[in-house]
Amino acid sequence: MPMKVADLMTHWQSEFGSELSAASYSLPLKSQDAARVEALTEMFPSMTREQILRDLISAALDDLTSGFPYVAGDKVVAEDEEGFPLYEDVGLTPRFLELTRKHLNQTQEERH
């Protein structure tokens, strides 16, 4: 289930257990962002810095994905409840989802 950034505070108050990738990413943060992460770490001492960063990235990616604009194509893929045609999305969403599935499959194959 996608998580919004606004839901993180509630989420952090009840720990979870999602499957983690073996991939690791290292990146420098802007000073302001690093200070914010440290503030969150102090506010939620049961959460590690890595858990906070992981959840922030996950929520930001969910927000980004839901914000891709719908671009109607020519192909009718369904009808709405009033019988009007619904056209396939030819915008960024289908490509992003296709590439996400591709990389998820690669990650899962590497684990086995």
Backbone as CSV, one residue per row, in Angstrom:
resi,resn,N_x,N_y,N_z,CA_x,CA_y,CA_z,C_x,C_y,C_z
1,MET,0.845,-1.180,0.000,0.000,0.000,0.000,0.891,1.244,0.000
2,PRO,0.661,2.139,-0.936,1.486,3.345,-0.994,1.364,4.178,0.278
3,MET,2.467,4.796,0.647,2.492,5.608,1.858,2.790,7.051,1.476
4,LYS,2.051,7.962,2.027,2.292,9.380,1.834,3.257,9.855,2.902
5,VAL,3.985,10.903,2.566,4.940,11.453,3.527,4.226,11.819,4.822
6,ALA,3.014,12.329,4.726,2.260,12.729,5.911,1.947,11.556,6.831
7,ASP,1.963,10.327,6.300,1.664,9.136,7.106,2.876,8.599,7.865
8,LEU,4.045,9.143,7.603,5.259,8.590,8.202,5.269,8.661,9.724
9,MET,4.796,9.736,10.296,4.824,9.864,11.764,4.060,8.721,12.418
10,THR,2.891,8.417,11.900,2.107,7.306,12.438,2.841,5.990,12.201
11,HIS,3.390,5.841,11.026,4.115,4.621,10.668,5.312,4.405,11.594
12,TRP,6.029,5.465,11.888,7.221,5.342,12.720,6.881,4.996,14.164
13,GLN,5.670,5.283,14.558,5.284,4.953,15.922,4.899,3.488,16.051
14,SER,4.766,2.790,14.929,4.513,1.345,14.947,5.407,0.696,13.902
15,GLU,6.470,0.041,14.328,7.491,-0.536,13.445,6.865,-1.556,12.501
16,PHE,7.477,-1.760,11.365,6.991,-2.662,10.333,8.097,-3.622,9.920
17,GLY,7.779,-4.548,8.992,8.778,-5.481,8.494,8.609,-5.754,7.018
18,SER,9.097,-4.863,6.165,9.046,-5.071,4.721,10.310,-5.754,4.239
19,GLU,10.179,-6.432,3.107,11.340,-7.081,2.507,12.298,-6.013,2.003
20,LEU,13.577,-6.195,2.295,14.574,-5.215,1.905,15.415,-5.734,0.748
21,SER,15.846,-4.814,-0.092,16.733,-5.115,-1.200,18.150,-5.298,-0.675
22,ALA,18.954,-6.055,-1.410,20.357,-6.196,-1.043,21.164,-4.976,-1.492
23,ALA,20.574,-4.181,-2.393,21.261,-2.987,-2.889,21.362,-1.943,-1.790
24,SER,22.470,-1.234,-1.801,22.705,-0.177,-0.823,23.106,1.082,-1.580
25,TYR,22.628,2.230,-1.121,22.909,3.491,-1.785,23.557,4.441,-0.792
26,SER,24.561,5.144,-1.247,25.242,6.107,-0.400,25.218,7.450,-1.115
27,LEU,24.751,8.484,-0.420,24.694,9.791,-1.046,24.854,10.890,-0.003
28,PRO,25.547,11.951,-0.383,25.664,13.082,0.537,24.335,13.854,0.546
29,LEU,23.984,14.386,1.703,22.764,15.183,1.832,23.123,16.650,1.973
30,LYS,22.196,17.503,1.588,22.355,18.922,1.873,22.380,19.076,3.384
31,SER,23.073,20.070,3.886,23.202,20.280,5.331,21.846,20.385,6.006
32,GLN,20.920,21.121,5.412,19.568,21.280,5.983,18.858,19.929,6.070
33,ASP,18.966,19.125,5.008,18.315,17.812,5.009,18.944,16.877,6.034
34,ALA,20.278,16.914,6.158,20.955,16.088,7.156,20.503,16.475,8.559
35,ALA,20.352,17.775,8.798,19.884,18.232,10.107,18.459,17.762,10.369
36,ARG,17.630,17.742,9.340,16.247,17.265,9.491,16.216,15.768,9.815
37,VAL,17.067,15.003,9.143,17.133,13.561,9.424,17.583,13.342,10.857
38,GLU,18.580,14.074,11.296,19.057,13.945,12.673,17.966,14.336,13.663
39,ALA,17.198,15.375,13.341,16.094,15.783,14.215,15.050,14.672,14.318
40,LEU,14.727,14.039,13.189,13.762,12.930,13.207,14.304,11.750,13.997
41,THR,15.593,11.495,13.873,16.218,10.407,14.627,16.124,10.667,16.122
42,GLU,16.281,11.911,16.507,16.163,12.266,17.919,14.708,12.210,18.384
43,MET,13.780,12.599,17.513,12.356,12.569,17.864,11.814,11.143,17.970
44,PHE,12.373,10.224,17.167,11.933,8.831,17.138,13.135,7.934,17.420
45,PRO,13.566,7.870,18.682,14.798,7.150,19.028,14.752,5.649,18.747
46,SER,13.584,5.085,18.578,13.520,3.659,18.258,13.800,3.395,16.773
47,MET,13.844,4.445,15.986,14.118,4.325,14.555,15.582,4.670,14.283
48,THR,16.211,3.883,13.442,17.584,4.209,13.057,17.551,5.261,11.945
49,ARG,18.664,5.882,11.742,18.819,6.854,10.660,18.475,6.186,9.318
50,GLU,18.937,4.957,9.141,18.693,4.238,7.894,17.209,3.940,7.697
51,GLN,16.513,3.571,8.774,15.071,3.317,8.660,14.330,4.592,8.270
52,ILE,14.707,5.689,8.883,14.058,6.966,8.566,14.302,7.332,7.102
53,LEU,15.540,7.233,6.657,15.846,7.560,5.261,15.127,6.619,4.298
54,ARG,15.095,5.334,4.619,14.412,4.357,3.769,12.931,4.697,3.643
55,ASP,12.303,5.027,4.764,10.880,5.353,4.736,10.611,6.667,4.004
56,LEU,11.475,7.635,4.191,11.315,8.908,3.480,11.415,8.710,1.968
57,ILE,12.386,7.921,1.534,12.537,7.660,0.101,11.327,6.901,-0.429
58,SER,10.864,5.914,0.307,9.706,5.134,-0.113,8.470,6.023,-0.258
59,ALA,8.224,6.874,0.734,7.067,7.764,0.690,7.195,8.772,-0.455
60,ALA,8.397,9.297,-0.661,8.601,10.251,-1.749,8.370,9.589,-3.111
61,LEU,8.826,8.349,-3.279,8.602,7.638,-4.535,7.120,7.349,-4.749
62,ASP,6.403,7.002,-3.682,4.953,6.798,-3.796,4.265,8.089,-4.216
63,ASP,4.654,9.203,-3.590,4.078,10.505,-3.947,4.401,10.852,-5.399
64,LEU,5.636,10.629,-5.804,6.052,10.928,-7.171,5.228,10.121,-8.168
65,THR,5.107,8.836,-7.924,4.375,7.953,-8.824,2.922,8.378,-8.953
66,SER,2.288,8.712,-7.849,0.879,9.117,-7.902,0.709,10.485,-8.556
67,GLY,1.803,11.239,-8.686,1.729,12.560,-9.288,1.997,12.593,-10.781
68,PHE,2.357,11.436,-11.375,2.568,11.421,-12.822,1.250,11.786,-13.510
69,PRO,1.286,12.677,-14.480,0.031,13.051,-15.151,-0.488,11.928,-16.044
70,TYR,-1.790,11.808,-16.092,-2.452,10.851,-16.986,-2.465,11.456,-18.384
71,VAL,-2.025,10.675,-19.359,-2.048,11.099,-20.755,-2.857,10.063,-21.524
72,ALA,-4.011,10.484,-22.007,-4.909,9.560,-22.689,-4.376,9.185,-24.062
73,GLY,-4.332,7.892,-24.317,-3.939,7.391,-25.629,-5.160,7.227,-26.516
74,ASP,-4.993,6.524,-27.620,-6.092,6.313,-28.563,-6.887,5.041,-28.264
75,LYS,-6.288,4.111,-27.527,-6.895,2.798,-27.283,-7.845,2.844,-26.085
76,VAL,-9.081,2.402,-26.295,-10.066,2.305,-25.220,-9.794,1.010,-24.466
77,VAL,-9.601,1.108,-23.138,-9.282,-0.079,-22.337,-10.424,-0.490,-21.417
78,ALA,-11.407,0.390,-21.243,-12.545,0.077,-20.377,-13.591,1.176,-20.536
79,GLU,-14.672,1.013,-19.798,-15.704,2.048,-19.728,-15.940,2.381,-18.280
80,ASP,-16.253,3.641,-18.003,-16.562,4.016,-16.626,-17.989,3.600,-16.299
81,GLU,-18.437,3.888,-15.082,-19.757,3.439,-14.630,-20.902,4.057,-15.432
82,GLU,-20.625,5.116,-16.163,-21.662,5.752,-16.994,-21.541,5.362,-18.463
83,GLY,-20.629,4.455,-18.756,-20.478,3.973,-20.115,-19.536,4.782,-20.991
84,PHE,-18.873,5.767,-20.423,-17.929,6.559,-21.204,-16.615,5.796,-21.331
85,PRO,-15.951,5.948,-22.483,-14.703,5.208,-22.685,-13.570,5.718,-21.798
86,LEU,-12.739,4.778,-21.339,-11.515,5.100,-20.610,-10.365,4.692,-21.522
87,TYR,-9.462,5.609,-21.736,-8.355,5.369,-22.653,-7.099,4.972,-21.900
88,GLU,-6.270,4.157,-22.565,-5.028,3.730,-21.936,-4.164,4.947,-21.631
89,ASP,-3.410,4.844,-20.575,-2.485,5.906,-20.176,-1.198,5.715,-20.962
90,VAL,-0.827,6.729,-21.751,0.414,6.658,-22.519,1.447,7.636,-21.958
91,GLY,1.211,8.090,-20.739,2.127,9.015,-20.084,3.273,8.270,-19.414
92,LEU,3.837,8.872,-18.399,5.003,8.313,-17.701,4.671,7.106,-16.822
93,THR,3.456,7.021,-16.313,3.103,5.966,-15.361,3.336,4.561,-15.900
94,PRO,2.816,4.206,-17.082,3.025,2.834,-17.550,4.502,2.481,-17.729
95,ARG,5.286,3.404,-18.230,6.716,3.141,-18.430,7.422,2.972,-17.088
96,PHE,7.088,3.839,-16.130,7.690,3.738,-14.803,7.337,2.404,-14.158
97,LEU,6.075,1.989,-14.248,5.655,0.718,-13.664,6.326,-0.461,-14.356
98,GLU,6.468,-0.391,-15.677,7.147,-1.454,-16.425,8.610,-1.573,-15.997
99,LEU,9.299,-0.450,-15.892,10.698,-0.473,-15.480,10.846,-0.912,-14.023
100,THR,9.899,-0.516,-13.181,9.926,-0.944,-11.782,9.796,-2.458,-11.690
101,ARG,8.841,-3.033,-12.439,8.676,-4.498,-12.449,9.944,-5.189,-12.953
102,LYS,10.546,-4.626,-14.001,11.787,-5.193,-14.556,12.875,-5.257,-13.492
103,HIS,13.088,-4.155,-12.793,14.156,-4.114,-11.796,13.803,-4.936,-10.558
104,LEU,12.530,-4.991,-10.214,12.108,-5.828,-9.094,12.350,-7.301,-9.420
105,ASN,12.013,-7.711,-10.638,12.259,-9.093,-11.052,13.746,-9.418,-11.023
106,GLN,14.570,-8.493,-11.490,16.021,-8.713,-11.462,16.513,-8.873,-10.029
107,THR,16.021,-8.040,-9.135,16.405,-8.112,-7.736,16.001,-9.444,-7.128
108,GLN,14.785,-9.889,-7.442,14.295,-11.153,-6.897,15.072,-12.340,-7.469
109,GLU,15.446,-12.284,-8.739,16.222,-13.360,-9.359,17.618,-13.443,-8.730
110,GLU,18.191,-12.305,-8.399,19.520,-12.285,-7.782,19.501,-12.914,-6.398
111,ARG,18.367,-12.858,-5.714,18.252,-13.426,-4.364,18.158,-14.938,-4.395
112,HIS,17.724,-15.497,-5.528,17.511,-16.954,-5.598,18.557,-17.641,-6.382
